[in-house]
Amino acid sequence: MAKVLEGPGMGLVSKWGMAVPHYVVITEAEQLGSLAQANAWLRESKLVVKAHEAIGSRMKLGLVKVGLNLDEARAAAKEMLGKAVAEVTISQVIISEMVKHEAEFYIAAQSTRDGAELLLTNMGGIEVEENWEKVKKIAITLGDTPSSDQLTQLAKDAGFEGALVPKVVDFASKLFQCLEQEDGTYLEINPLVLRKSTGELTALDAVTMVDADARFRHPDWNFSFASEFGRPYSDNEKAILEIDTQVKGSVKFIEIPGGDTALLPAGGGASVYYSDAVLAMGGTLANYSEYSGDPPDWAVEALTEKVCSLKGIKRIIVGGAIANFTNVKKTFSGIIKGFRKAKADGKMEGVSIWVRRGGPFEKEGLAAMKELENEGFDIHVYDRYTPLTDIVDYAIKGVEA
């Protein structure tokens, strides 16, 4: 699951026929000048300026400004851009037209174990949490589509009346299509409003989460996913995210500045196990990473290069338990290429490597790893008969049994 920032999230909503305000995303306040020449709404409408980052409670933090003219919007954007909030430096702002409306509503669609769920209430905005007991919902079985009758009853149960009911039904149907067709896991529109000038239901904000591993099915996803841990993704993290969307299997990489122990584990279970063991034995983590599902060797090579590029590391722990189907020799060939490239770039000075792995072609893979000793690598190689915890203990102490 990956979070999509507000701008591209609104773009997905609009793609499936739901109305959204006019908006632009900028990285420099000066961009507004040329944008205003091409977009009359920037000159003629009252504007809303918001920090375009994955930051909660933006209004409380002063990162949302409303009712502005163009000059005021430019000043607000200039004030926000470059501002540090917690660990995030604001690099983008989103500027949208201020839509005149009266009532505010809430609607959401989310995937579930058995299919999906639609949630709806005629009390949206900041009131929705206080009135959560009034949110109505229906479950949609996997493979099914909600009928017009189901959506009509949901709208009425949620407090909508008269001519508003068919409008809500139409919007809910499109939101469900968006969830299904865009490999969504969660779509929330709050507030959903009735635009005064046209009577059209309009999404003023969107919280959008999609299945990041489905990116290869969506060539029009030209946006980056939002970081989920309080800072933007680094360039190295973005590079591995991009590779991960292109390959069979999986490669993951997150940097943890200041750590002395880098991990290159095979699978999510091994990554958690090794992480706990490193901390328990007095080491500090420099990253989270994993390769799993038998990814191609070039993807593992790229991941290895990023791991070797981590600053201040003293050791790298490689491998995992006993693979069922991952070809150890093939994935190790990618790791070996990554090690060689990193060494040629001067990145492996004083770094020891500790390897433990089992699975198909493990003898060949481990033998190839062992050959790196002859190339000047400080490498220590073990097979399936050495406990994983022993490898971490050896690596942290720098001493073998």
Helices and strands as residue ranges (DSSP letters): E 2-4, H 6-15, E 23-26, H 31-38, H 40-44, E 47-51, E 64-68, H 70-80, E 84-85, E 88-89, E 93-97, E 101-112, E 115-121, G 125-127, G 132-134, E 136-141, H 148-157, H 164-181, E 184-195, E 201-203, E 206-210, G 212-217, E 225-226, H 235-244, E 250-255, E 261-265, H 268-280, E 287-292, H 297-308, E 315-322, H 328-344, E 352-358, H 362-370, G 371-375, E 378-382, H 388-397
